[in-house]
């Protein structure tokens, strides 16, 4: 859990934390409990890195070793032998 909190910080994750804190503070000043819960959701999403803030919404980049391997020509169709 500690590793998940301290690593993998991106700009979007930081924005989730900051905006979540802003909504929590504003909700508590206005005594709007729904606002506190709404801000708490985004705050925890940023802190613990789940949802899009955790990088689950993008494809991980490929390693350099796989980028240099020759791939099959996309113009050639792939055939499968049927017996």
C-alpha positions as CSV (number, residue, x, y, z in Angstrom):
1,X,0.0,0.0,0.0
2,X,2.9,2.4,0.9
3,X,4.4,1.7,-2.5
4,X,1.2,2.6,-4.3
5,X,1.0,5.9,-2.4
6,X,4.6,7.1,-2.9
7,X,5.2,6.0,-6.5
8,X,3.6,6.6,-9.9
9,X,2.7,10.3,-9.4
10,X,1.4,12.0,-12.6
11,X,0.0,15.4,-13.2
12,X,-3.6,14.1,-13.3
13,X,-3.1,12.3,-10.0
14,X,-1.8,15.5,-8.4
15,X,-4.8,17.4,-9.8
16,X,-7.2,14.8,-8.4
17,X,-5.6,15.3,-4.9
18,X,-5.6,19.1,-5.1
19,X,-9.1,19.5,-6.5
20,X,-10.5,16.8,-4.1
21,X,-9.0,18.8,-1.1
22,X,-10.5,22.0,-2.5
23,X,-14.0,20.4,-2.7
24,X,-13.6,18.9,0.8
25,X,-12.6,22.3,2.3
26,X,-15.4,24.1,0.5
27,X,-18.0,21.5,1.4
28,X,-17.0,21.6,5.1
29,X,-17.1,25.4,5.1
30,X,-20.6,25.3,3.6
31,X,-21.6,22.3,5.7
32,X,-22.5,20.4,2.6
33,X,-21.9,16.7,3.5
34,X,-22.5,15.5,-0.1
35,X,-19.7,17.9,-1.2
36,X,-17.3,16.4,1.4
37,X,-18.1,12.9,0.2
38,X,-17.7,13.9,-3.5
39,X,-14.3,15.6,-2.7
40,X,-13.3,12.7,-0.6
41,X,-13.8,10.3,-3.5
42,X,-11.5,12.3,-5.8
43,X,-9.0,12.9,-3.0
44,X,-8.7,9.2,-2.2
45,X,-8.6,8.4,-5.9
46,X,-5.5,10.6,-6.3
47,X,-3.8,9.5,-3.1
48,X,-4.2,5.8,-3.5
49,X,-4.0,5.8,-7.3
50,X,-7.1,4.0,-8.3
51,X,-9.3,4.8,-11.3
52,X,-7.8,6.9,-14.1
53,X,-5.5,8.6,-11.6
54,X,-3.7,5.3,-11.2
55,X,-3.0,4.9,-14.9
56,X,-5.7,2.3,-15.6
57,X,-7.1,4.4,-18.5
58,X,-4.0,4.4,-20.7
59,X,-1.9,1.7,-22.4
60,X,1.6,1.2,-20.9
61,X,4.4,2.1,-23.2
62,X,6.3,-0.9,-24.7
63,X,9.8,-1.7,-23.6
64,X,12.6,-0.6,-26.0
65,X,13.6,-4.2,-26.6
66,X,10.2,-5.0,-28.2
67,X,10.3,-1.8,-30.3
68,X,13.4,-2.9,-32.2
69,X,12.1,-6.4,-33.1
70,X,11.0,-6.7,-36.7
71,X,7.3,-7.3,-37.0
72,X,5.4,-9.0,-39.7
73,X,4.4,-6.9,-42.7
74,X,0.9,-5.6,-42.1
75,X,0.1,-5.8,-45.8
76,X,0.5,-9.6,-45.8
77,X,-2.6,-11.5,-44.5
78,X,-2.2,-14.1,-41.8
79,X,-3.2,-17.6,-42.9
80,X,-4.2,-20.5,-40.7
81,X,-4.2,-24.0,-42.1
82,X,-7.5,-25.9,-41.6
83,X,-7.4,-29.6,-41.9
